[in-house]
Amino acid sequence: MYYNKVEICGVNTSKLKTLTDREKKELLLRVRDGDEEARSALIDGNLRLVLSIIQRFTNRRENLDDLFQVGCIGLIKAIDNFNVELDVKFSTYAVPMIIGEVRRYLRDNNSIRVSRSVRDLAYRALQARERLQNADSQEPTVEQIAKEINEKPEAVAAAIEAIAEPVSLYDPVYSDGGDSIYVMDQISDSDSHDEAWLEDIALREALKTLGERERSIINMRFFKGKTQMEIAREIGISQAQVSRLEKGALEHIKKQM
């Protein structure tokens, strides 16, 4: 939904510069010597790279301006820490730096607060999963991941679950060209079925057809939880009479419903 947005943080993305590898190398050499003008030029010349990376995270419903600023922080860290002596392209070094910065922001900005120790365990587990997946070309089990990082499987599973992005009730789960089905459509409340609601109405209407004494007995017996003896003492009749009136009232209610 953000791909067509032109201006981000006051920057017109349609006019972003693109530097050649040679220009980048020259600017990096000047940055190493403390040239602030070259540093600014290198930042401006790599904003398109930041934009392309943050578009991977647009499904998280985060503000694009915020993500762009966080991505720029990652870019600046990459510029300040890049070793020009290594035979590595700047973009190869900068991309994981930018992604890491964005992921840290998303982790710490999660709507559900998770303790630092649990987050650290979760990201160690995710790194281990990636290593195992690259080595075996298949998805590792929780037990394998736990063994790799020397942790208990249940702790690993709980940590990964804790950092998962919460699902919105308005997230679509199915769409076939027409109306979408959302998460909230798949959630039911066993206490609020239409049948229960209709039965409640029918019961109330049936109670209205009882005599005053019978209605009072049913109310005390089933809505206030009193025993037949307690009701008998309260209204001044025998327990046998209460039992007979209760039975007759219940039969009448059944017929009405």
PyMOL commands that set and color helices and strands:
alter all, ss='L'
color gray80, all
select helices_A, chain A and resi 13-15+21-32+36-44+47-60+64-81+90-108+116-136+142-149+153-162+183-186+194-208+212-223+228-235+239-256
alter helices_A, ss='H'
color red, helices_A
select strands_A, chain A and resi 7-8+11-12+172-174+181-182
alter strands_A, ss='S'
color yellow, strands_A
deselect
rebuild
show_as cartoon
